[in-house]
C-alpha cells in the first residue's frame, strides 16, 4: 500500500467515524516518516471521545481491519528500568505539590481517571512540579485524564 492509498484509507475511517457520532474527528494525515496519524485540532481529544462511542468503533472496524501492520508508528517499548524511573518521577511530582499524582501503570502511563486529578492537572500546579522533576525523568510523560487538564490528556 503506498502513501496515498494509506492516507485515503485513513480518511475513509475518519468519514465513517464522523457518520457514526464523531463529527469533530480530525482529518487523516501522514507523518514525515509515512505513518498514519489523526492530529487533534482545537483541543479536541478524539481518542477519549471515541472510547465513549463503541457503536462507531464497531461500525468502522471493517475499515480499520484493512490497515497494514506498518500503518502506525510503533509504540516505544519501555524497559523495566524506565518504568522504575517513572515511579521515581511520580514520587517527585507528589513531593513537589501534587500529592494525589499516581504511580505509572505497567505501560509507563499515568492514568488520572478515577483520581481527584481526573479532570486534569492545572498548568500552574503541573508545570513547576514537572520542571523540578526533570532530573529524574526527561523522557516522554504520557498522562491520561478526562481531557480537561493542562495537556488535554497528554504531555
N, C-alpha and C positions, 0 to 999 in steps of 0.2 A: 504494500500500500504506500503510495507516495504522499508527500506532504499535503498536497491539495485534496487528495481523497480523504486523508485523515481529518483535515480541517472540515471538509464537507460532512463527514460522519459526525464529528463533534457538534456541528451546527444543527444537524438533524436531531441529535439528542436534546440540544437546547430547545429547539422548537417543540419537541414532544413534551418536555417539562413545562414549557410556557402554556401549552394547550391543556395541561393537566394540573393547573393550580399554582404555578410558579411564574407569574407574568414578568417578574423582575430578574429572571435568570440571565446572567451576563452572556454575551456572545462568546463563542469558542475562539481560541487564539492559539498560536503556536509559539513556544519559547524559542529563543535563538538557536537552541540545540535541537529543535524539532519535536519537542514534547507537547502534547495537548494540554491546554490549561483553560481555566474559566475565571479570569481575574475579577474579583469583587469590584463593584462600582458604587460610589456614593455611600460607602459603609455597609452596604447590604451583604449579609453573610449567607450566601446561598446554601452552603452545606448544612447550616443549622436549620434553615427553612426546609430543605429537602428532607431532613430526618422527620419533620412533622407532616410529611405528605407521602405516606407509604404507598398510596394508590398511584402516585406519579412514578415512583420508583418501579413498581410492578408494570405499569403501562409502557414504560420506556426501556424495560430490561432487554427486549429483543435487539434494540439498537446498541445498547451498552455491551451486549454479548459479542458484537461484531468488532469491537476494538481489538487491534493486535496487541500482543503482550508488551510491545515496546512503546505503546501509545503515551504512557505517563512516565515522568521522572521517577526513577526508583527511590523509594524511601531510604533515607540514611539509616544504616544499622548502628545502633548504639551498643558499645561494649558494656560489660558489667562494671568496668571502671567508670565509664561515662555516667551510668545510672547512679553509681555511688557518689560521684561528684555532684550530680544533680540533687541528690539527697542533702549534701552539704550546702548547696546553693539554697535549697528550701529552708534549711535551718538558719542560714544567714539572713534570708528575707524576713523570717519570723523575728529574728533579733533586731532587725532594722525597721520595726514599726508595723509589720503586718503579721501579728501572731496567729491569725487564722489561716495562713498560707499552708496548703497541703504538701505532703511528700509527693514525689513523682510516681506515676504508675510504672509498670514493667516496660512500657514503650518510651519512658522518659518524658511523658507529658504530664502537665499539671492540670488536673480536672477539677475545676472550681464548682461545677454543677453540684447542687445539694449542700453547698457550704454557704456561710454568710457572705462569701465573695461571688456568689453565682451570677449576680448582675454586673460583675466586673470590678476591677480594682481601679479606683480613681487615679489618674496620672500623677496627681500631687502626692500620692502615697507610694505608687509603684516605681516611678522614675528614680527618686532618691535611693530607695532600697535596692533596685537593680544596679544602679551605679556603684553603690557601696559593696555589692557582692560580685562585681566583675572579676575580681582576683580569684574567686572560687570557680566560676564557670563563665567563659566568654563566648561559648557556642550558642547555637540556636536554642531559644526557650519557647516551647510550644505550650500555650495556655488555652484551655477550652472553658468557656463560660456561656452564659445565656446571650452573648453578643452585645452586652451593654458596657463593656469595660474600656479601658484605655486603649486597648489594641483590638477592639472588636472581636475578641476571641482568640487572637493570635499575637505573638510578638516576634 
